[in-house]
């Protein structure tokens, strides 16, 4: 019986082994394809369009009935009536009646000084005045006696019982006493003035408020020495406390002299305190101080609040916006679109801005109007809420992709 395994083995096809050269050719082909893929990927990476990093802002609007700004400035709240209350004489403090934040009235007693020495001086001056008055009384009595003696001598000389020399002596005595009385009366007036001076010094030991206001500092304590001038090597106080009249608060700002022509008396102003950034306070220009600071090239402008508020405090920082009125004196009757000046570019007579939509730039022609501080009014071409590029780079073109920080 024939062997089936041998028959099957005879039917099997024998493949010749692959040569070593064929395997090497296949490897080179694969390596070439790999390098080609890497090159294509590198070319795509280098030549791809990269987004340009830009800064953008949102287009805003100014509501109808709101005035445009012509100038912005910063300054501080200042009090026109502010005084550090001191004494007119040097003395030791025995009582202080003020605390920070306390309201005071004009004439209210703020502090008292030791008055024992001044009371003694007043008593001495009164005694000297009384002694001077008594001297006048004594001289007046002697004058009456001298007049009687003169009259008697005059009668006796007529009948020959007295001489002319005795009459002359009696008359000289009367004149002398009259002159002495006049001098004594002057001494009385001097003593009275001295007594008034001492009483004034005694009253000066009581320190009173010069006007209605609020105490913002307490600078002395009982037991300390105070003086109207600095003395004692710095150990003597020169004030009891500082009082501010809150009704005299106003704003002082330094305006660059290049823009001072934009400021006029009674011009409308909007003030914003640094402490309350969302609170717009209406105000008006009082005056422009007619002197410039040559070091800072600025001019001081005084601004009054239209209405005072307890939240406004002295020395607060404030930002002010000087408002522009239309020719008819009325504010705009319609909303106005505003963009920063740096977002607008000009090419010839045409102005344009770069609007960002889905991270792609759209160059858009715009029509601008007047200025509103550091912003421009846009009459046509932009809508509030759109994003525009600020200070666009030179390589930025229409359709370019951008990204924001």
Secondary structure, 3 states (H helix, E strand, C coil): CCCHHHHHHHHCCCCCCCCHHHHHHHHHHHHHHHHHHHHHHHHHHHHCCCCEEEEEEECEEECCCCCEEEEEEEEEEEECCEEEECCCCCEEEEEECCCCCCEECCCCEEEEECCHHHHHHHHHHHHHHHHHHHHHHHHHHHHHHHHHHHHHHHHHHHHCCCCHHHHHHHHHHHHHHHHHHHHHHHHHHHHHHHHHHHHHHHHCCEEECCCCEEEEEECCCCCCEECCCCCHHHCCECCCEEEECHHHEEEEEEEEHHHHHHCCCCCEEEEEECCCCCCEEEEEEEEEEEEEECCCCEEEEEEEECCCCCCCCCCCEEEEEEEECCCCCCCCCCCEEEEEHHHCEEECCEEEEEEEECCEEEEEEEEEEEEECCEEEEEECCCCCCEEEECCCCCCCCCCEEEEC
